[in-house]
Amino acid sequence: MANTPQAKKRIRRNARRTEINGARVGRIRTFIKKAEAALTSGDKDAAAAAMAQVQPELARGVAKGVLHRNTAARKFSRLTKRLATL
């Protein structure tokens, strides 16, 4: 268990950051699910609109450090490929 003041502070800070980062990842997942639902429905306009929302969310996740940039690029690439096939 932490017994130095900075270690105790670190535990408190890590708990706050975990909560915030979890919310960020959850928000990104929600946008991805919306895009996948639009792609599955076959509605090209809705899918394109959803993709326009997913891309900045993924980029924000990378900027905030909750996603690796290659992970975000892979997810966006796969969604874009599916959109192109519609």
C-alpha positions as CSV (number, residue, x, y, z in Angstrom):
1,M,0.0,0.0,0.0
2,A,1.1,3.5,-0.7
3,N,2.7,5.2,2.3
4,T,4.3,8.3,0.8
5,P,2.3,11.5,0.2
6,Q,3.1,11.5,-3.5
7,A,2.1,7.9,-3.9
8,K,-1.2,8.5,-2.2
9,K,-1.8,11.5,-4.5
10,R,-0.8,9.4,-7.5
11,I,-3.5,6.8,-6.5
12,R,-6.1,9.5,-6.2
13,R,-5.1,11.0,-9.6
14,N,-5.0,7.7,-11.3
15,A,-8.6,6.9,-10.1
16,R,-9.8,10.2,-11.6
17,R,-8.0,9.7,-14.9
18,T,-9.3,6.1,-15.2
19,E,-12.8,7.4,-14.9
20,I,-12.3,10.2,-17.4
21,N,-10.5,7.9,-19.9
22,G,-13.2,5.3,-19.6
23,A,-15.8,7.8,-20.5
24,R,-13.7,8.9,-23.5
25,V,-13.3,5.3,-24.8
26,G,-17.1,4.7,-24.2
27,R,-17.9,7.8,-26.2
28,I,-15.7,6.6,-29.1
29,R,-17.3,3.1,-29.0
30,T,-20.8,4.7,-29.2
31,F,-19.9,6.6,-32.3
32,I,-18.3,3.5,-33.9
33,K,-21.5,1.5,-33.1
34,K,-23.7,4.2,-34.7
35,A,-21.5,4.1,-37.8
36,E,-21.6,0.3,-38.0
37,A,-25.4,0.4,-37.6
38,A,-25.7,2.9,-40.4
39,L,-23.4,0.7,-42.6
40,T,-25.4,-2.4,-41.8
41,S,-28.7,-0.7,-42.7
42,G,-27.3,0.1,-46.2
43,D,-28.2,3.8,-46.0
44,K,-25.3,5.5,-47.7
45,D,-26.1,9.0,-46.6
46,A,-26.6,8.1,-43.0
47,A,-23.4,6.0,-43.1
48,A,-21.4,9.0,-44.6
49,A,-22.8,11.3,-41.9
50,A,-21.9,8.8,-39.2
51,M,-18.4,8.4,-40.6
52,A,-18.0,12.2,-40.5
53,Q,-18.6,12.0,-36.8
54,V,-16.4,9.0,-36.1
55,Q,-13.2,10.4,-37.6
56,P,-12.8,13.4,-35.3
57,E,-13.7,11.2,-32.3
58,L,-11.0,8.7,-33.1
59,A,-8.5,11.6,-33.7
60,R,-9.5,13.1,-30.3
61,G,-9.0,9.7,-28.6
62,V,-5.5,9.5,-30.1
63,A,-4.7,13.1,-29.0
64,K,-5.9,12.4,-25.5
65,G,-3.8,9.2,-25.3
66,V,-6.7,6.7,-24.8
67,L,-6.2,5.1,-28.2
68,H,-3.0,4.1,-30.0
69,R,-2.8,5.9,-33.4
70,N,-2.5,2.7,-35.3
71,T,-5.7,1.3,-33.6
72,A,-7.6,4.4,-34.6
73,A,-6.3,4.3,-38.1
74,R,-7.2,0.6,-38.4
75,K,-10.8,1.2,-37.2
76,F,-11.3,4.1,-39.5
77,S,-9.8,2.3,-42.4
78,R,-12.1,-0.7,-42.0
79,L,-15.2,1.5,-41.6
80,T,-14.2,3.5,-44.7
81,K,-13.7,0.4,-46.7
82,R,-17.2,-0.8,-45.7
83,L,-18.6,2.6,-46.7
84,A,-17.0,2.4,-50.1
85,T,-18.6,-1.0,-50.8
86,L,-22.1,0.4,-50.3
